[in-house]
Amino acid sequence: MYDIFVNTHFSSGHHLRDYPGSCEVPHGHNWKVTVTVRAHELDQVGMGIDFKVLKKHVYEVIDELDHRNLNEMEAFAEVNPSSEHIARFIFKRLQEPLNHQRYQLHSVSVFETDNQGLTYYGTENEG
């Protein structure tokens, strides 16, 4: 198996509703994101997924988040735009286009800073 990944980033603002602390106040982050696809076999050229294809899909989703107030997005109307929910949002948006007989979306990692972040792997029904 091969884990193929793309690193990217986006900048946006948010606040965490009902959070007992400073994160309840509007603020911004320069989020870093890693999207990983797991390939079970290679194509005739020797690739699990072409980086060009992977980047195209990832950048389309990241563009939805970049330079936005995440709290104003429909996806975060009912849930806080926490790093956890952002990772899940990205995963769900990429699940269908990155589902192929050779490869599937494996994980999405979101970092608020260079030193803290998380990885979302989906649920049994997602991947």
C-alpha positions as CSV (number, residue, x, y, z in Angstrom):
1,M,0.0,0.0,0.0
2,Y,1.0,3.6,-0.6
3,D,0.0,6.7,1.3
4,I,0.1,9.6,-1.0
5,F,-0.4,13.1,0.5
6,V,-0.6,16.7,-0.3
7,N,0.1,19.5,2.1
8,T,-1.7,22.8,1.7
9,H,-3.0,25.7,3.8
10,F,-5.8,28.3,4.2
11,S,-6.4,31.4,6.2
12,S,-9.8,32.1,7.8
13,G,-11.5,33.5,10.8
14,H,-13.9,31.8,13.2
15,H,-15.0,31.7,16.8
16,L,-16.3,28.8,19.0
17,R,-19.8,29.4,20.2
18,D,-20.3,28.6,23.9
19,Y,-16.6,28.1,24.5
20,P,-15.5,29.1,28.0
21,G,-12.5,31.2,27.0
22,S,-10.8,33.3,24.5
23,C,-11.7,31.1,21.5
24,E,-15.2,32.4,21.8
25,V,-14.0,35.8,20.5
26,P,-13.6,36.0,16.7
27,H,-10.0,35.3,15.7
28,G,-8.1,33.8,12.8
29,H,-5.7,31.0,11.9
30,N,-3.4,30.1,9.1
31,W,-4.5,26.4,9.0
32,K,-2.2,23.8,7.5
33,V,-3.9,20.7,6.0
34,T,-2.6,17.3,4.9
35,V,-4.8,15.1,2.8
36,T,-3.7,11.5,2.4
37,V,-5.0,9.0,-0.1
38,R,-4.2,5.3,0.4
39,A,-3.5,3.4,-2.9
40,H,-3.8,-0.4,-2.9
41,E,-2.3,-0.7,-6.4
42,L,-0.5,1.4,-9.0
43,D,-1.7,2.4,-12.5
44,Q,0.2,1.5,-15.7
45,V,2.5,4.5,-15.2
46,G,3.4,3.4,-11.7
47,M,1.3,5.9,-9.7
48,G,-1.3,5.4,-7.1
49,I,-2.9,8.7,-7.9
50,D,-1.4,11.5,-10.0
51,F,-0.4,14.4,-7.7
52,K,-2.1,16.7,-10.3
53,V,-5.4,15.0,-9.7
54,L,-5.1,14.9,-6.0
55,K,-4.1,18.6,-5.8
56,K,-7.0,19.6,-8.1
57,H,-9.6,18.1,-5.7
58,V,-7.9,19.3,-2.5
59,Y,-7.5,22.8,-3.7
60,E,-11.2,23.0,-4.8
61,V,-12.3,22.3,-1.2
62,I,-9.6,24.5,0.4
63,D,-10.8,27.4,-1.8
64,E,-14.2,27.1,-0.1
65,L,-12.6,27.8,3.3
66,D,-9.9,30.3,2.4
67,H,-10.4,33.9,3.5
68,R,-13.8,33.2,5.0
69,N,-15.6,33.7,8.3
70,L,-16.2,30.0,8.8
71,N,-19.1,30.7,11.2
72,E,-21.0,32.2,8.3
73,M,-20.7,29.0,6.2
74,E,-23.8,26.7,6.0
75,A,-21.6,23.7,7.0
76,F,-20.9,25.3,10.4
77,A,-24.3,26.8,11.1
78,E,-25.1,23.9,13.5
79,V,-21.6,22.9,14.7
80,N,-18.6,25.0,15.7
81,P,-15.9,25.4,13.1
82,S,-13.4,23.7,15.3
83,S,-10.4,22.0,13.8
84,E,-12.2,18.6,14.3
85,H,-15.2,19.8,12.3
86,I,-13.1,21.4,9.7
87,A,-11.2,18.2,9.1
88,R,-14.5,16.3,8.9
89,F,-15.8,18.8,6.4
90,I,-12.8,18.5,4.2
91,F,-12.9,14.7,4.4
92,K,-16.6,14.5,3.5
93,R,-16.2,16.9,0.5
94,L,-13.2,14.8,-0.8
95,Q,-14.6,11.4,-0.1
96,E,-16.5,10.9,-3.4
97,P,-13.9,12.4,-5.8
98,L,-11.1,10.5,-4.1
99,N,-12.8,7.1,-4.1
100,H,-11.4,4.8,-6.9
101,Q,-10.8,1.1,-7.3
102,R,-7.0,1.7,-6.8
103,Y,-7.2,4.3,-4.0
104,Q,-9.4,5.9,-1.4
105,L,-9.3,8.9,0.8
106,H,-7.5,7.8,4.0
107,S,-7.2,10.9,6.3
108,V,-7.3,14.6,6.6
109,S,-5.0,16.4,9.1
110,V,-5.6,19.9,10.2
111,F,-3.1,22.0,12.1
112,E,-4.0,25.3,13.9
113,T,-0.3,25.9,14.5
114,D,3.0,24.1,13.7
115,N,2.7,22.3,17.1
116,Q,-0.9,21.3,17.4
117,G,-3.4,19.6,15.2
118,L,-5.4,16.4,14.6
119,T,-6.1,13.7,12.0
120,Y,-9.6,12.6,11.0
121,Y,-10.0,9.2,9.4
122,G,-13.7,9.2,8.8
123,T,-16.1,6.6,10.1
124,E,-16.8,3.1,8.9
125,N,-19.5,4.5,6.5
126,E,-17.1,7.1,5.2
127,G,-14.1,5.1,4.1
